Amino acid sequence: MIPSNSLSDSHSQNQPPTPGSAGGKSHRFWRWFWLTFLVVSLAYAWYCFYVPSNSIAWADDYATAQRQAVQSDKPIILFFTGKWCVPCRIMKRIVWADDLVTATVNAKFVPVLIDVADPGAADALRRYNVGSTPKTVITDPEGNVLRQKEGGMSKTEFLKLLQPVNRSDSNDL
């Protein structure tokens, strides 16, 4: 038979802490900590995957962009991206959605967005040696590389990349 005193001691050890006890304060701290962590994580995930619309006049595909470039005698901007690519999404949000970038690109270039997961893009991926995303390539209307930059970039870096290019410029800036 168990003494009544030891029964009440073991029963009190299994009870949740009362609001005034030190264990209750610790429990509240961790509850708020994890709730705050969850909210911040969700906000960051939304930030990474949110991409606003833009007014860039994207060509439907690389072949269409080449035809438009030959007709207009404008260079082509190829932006290699993927739906899963977070730096690409950040660049779409910060760079491509900017009004100055939109005006410059639409006036002076033929832009084409190429999804690296698209089987129809295999020739362009091979031709421009795309191994990672994002990758931005500026070509002449015939498809010869004038400038290229691998990886994400800021609006300032992107606008510098768009500055008038001579066909003798180096390929990798």
Disulfide bonds with the S-S distance in Angstrom:
Cys85-Cys88 2.29
